[in-house]
Amino acid sequence: MTPEQAAILFLTPRREAVTDNHPPFDGASGDTTDFEGAALVSWQAGAGPTVLLVHGWEASAGAFKRFVPPLVAAGYRVVAIDLPAHGRSAGSRTSIVDGARAVRQLIEHLGPVHGLVAHSIGCAIAVEAMKAGASANAAVLIAPPARYRDYASAFAMQAGLSTDDAKQMVAHLLALGVDVASVDTPRAVQAFGTRALIVHSEDDRVVPVSQGREIAAAWPGARFVAVNGLGHRRILDADEVIDAAVTFIQVPRNEPRGLES
């Protein structure tokens, strides 16, 4: 694989299968907006202050389906995005940089957002959107990665690229408008005033828990909660994590229930 081919593959998610005639969660209605000439799909349920859900790489809005009922019951309008090139949104290539622009545009379309809940790469996307001016009263990051360049380096290693070829891959990404070095979540959050809860499983083999701890330490006033046995993806189905996220969003400065930091 050449560095240029690796760069293209790095930006090309495998699209999760979706069923066209079934929404990603019960009671959802779809909304399509234009994002840079392509369809951007989001899903809504409930009424009240807005909570935006941002999924991870190669996932879709349905990743948060278990979060929706308790958030709606708590009196929120829940909006879950299908990021570009994911779910039912258009496109075949995307990046954290593209995703952040899409999230920021969606927030401008929706109006004020009370809470953001994000998972994995979606956390970096949410943070980049906030860095660019999007705002929320509370943010919950679940299994967040620290730096895009580390993700790119790991991808290059898995692709069998040499050190020099990996550098060329990063240069190709930059030529395509994706500056992986610019996406540094611990550095970005140092200036944030948004209340934040970071949840990470000790046994996460995709994004090490040390990265979640680093982000929490850099984010002023953030709370870090460690769980165990939930890995990187099962964490989104854990009642204790869902309850903690809903409680944190619902009641300012309330202690997440059922978990110890």
C-alpha positions, 0 to 999 in steps of 0.5 A: 500500500502506498502512502497516498492509498493509505491516506485515502483509506484512513478517510474512508469509513466502513459504513454500518448497515442501516435499514432504510424503513426503520429509524435508529431509535424508537420515536425518531423523526429524520431531518436532512440538511445540506452540508457542503453540497451533501445530505447530512441526516439527523434524528430527533425525539422528545421535546425540551432543551436539546441534547446532541449525540455524536457517534464514533467512527464507523458507527451511526446515530443508533449507537446511542439508542439506549440513551434516548428514552431516559433523556426524553423522559427527563424532558429533553429533545434528543438529536442524534447525528449521522456524521458525514459518510456514516449512517444515512448521511451522504459521502464516502470519505470524512475526517474529524475535521469534516465531522466537526464542521458538520456538528457545528453547522447542525448546532447552528441549525438546531439552536442552543444546545444544552448537552453534548454526549459523544463516544470515541472519535465523536468526542474529538469531533465534538471538542473540535466543534466547540473549539470552533465556536459551538457551545453547550452547557454540559458535555459527556465524553465516553472513551475519548481519544487524545490526539488524531496524530496518534490515531493516524500513526496507529493506522499507518502501523497497521497498514504496514507502512514504514516510518518514512511512508507514515510521514508521507501519509500524513503529508497526503492527509494535509494536502487533502485538508486534514491536519491531524496534528491540529486535533489535540483534545487535551490541548483544546479543552484547557480553555473550556468552561463547559461542565464535563464528565469523562467516562472510560473503561479500564479495559478499553483496548481501542482507546487506552483509559490513560487518554481519557484521564489526560483529557479530564486532567486538562479540562478545568473542573472536569469529572473523570469516572473509570468503569471496568469490564465494558471495553470500548463499545459495550460501554454505550449499553451499560446502565450505569454509564447511561444513568451517569450521563443523563444525571450529569446533563440533567442536574448541574453539578450533581454527582453521577449516581452509581459510579465512583471516580 
